[in-house]
Amino acid sequence: MAPTDTALMSRAPTASAAPGCGGYFTGGASAYYRHCGPTSVMIHLDTVWAPDRELCVGPESTTYLGKWSDVRNAWYANRTC
């Protein structure tokens, strides 16, 4: 059973342009990060089987991160890219 979106999003800060917009979420068997801001930003991926890593996500985008069972969470890394 997949973890709830709300529980995962509350673990770490996210960058968002509007309240309720942006952050880590799951859908089906997949994990995503939605970025609502006007610039590209770095996010931190908290992964299960591999070392954590950072990823650049584009403005106004939804980025596929992998299977939800492989990605615990993702959050804004406090810088642009």
N, C-alpha and C positions, 0 to 999 in steps of 0.2 A: 504494500500500500504506500502511495506517495505521501511525503510530508505535505502539510498544508502550506499554501502560498504565504498566508499572513504570518505564520510562525517563522518561516525562513526569512522573510523580509525584515522582521523585527530584530534580527541578530546583529546586523551591521548597518552603518550609514550608507545612504545612496545619494547620488546627485540627481536632482530633479528640477525641472523648470516650473512645475506646478504641483500643488498638493495632490497626492495620490498618483502621481505620474512617475514612472521610472522604477528601476530596481530589478531584483532577481525574482523570477517566477517559474513555475512548472506548468506544463500542459501535456497531458498524455504521458508518454515515457520520456519527454524531452525537458531540458532546462534552458532557460533564456534569460537575457538581460535586456531590458528596455531602457533606452536613454532618451530623454525628452529635451535635453538642452541643445543649444545652437552650435556647440563646438564638439570636436572629438575629445574623448576622455579615456584615461586608463582605468581599468577595473581589475580587482584582485579576484582570482578564481580559487576557491577553497575546494580542492579535489580529494577524492577518496583514495584512488590507487596510484596517483602520480604526484610528484611534487607540486605544490601550489605554484601558480604562475600569474602573470599579468597579461592583459589583452587590451588593445586599443579598440574602442567602439566608436562608430561614427555618430554624427548629430542626427537627432530624430530617427533613431534606428532600433530595431529589435534584432539581437544577435543570438544565434543558436550556440549554446555552450557545450552540448553533448547530452548524453542520457542523464536523467535526474538522479539515477543511482550512482553515477560517477562524479557528479558535481554537488557538493553540499550547499554551497552558497556563492554569491558574487556581490561585490560592493565597489563603490567609487573609491579609487585609490588616491584621491585628493590632488590630481594633476591632469593637465591636458596632454595630448599627444599629437 
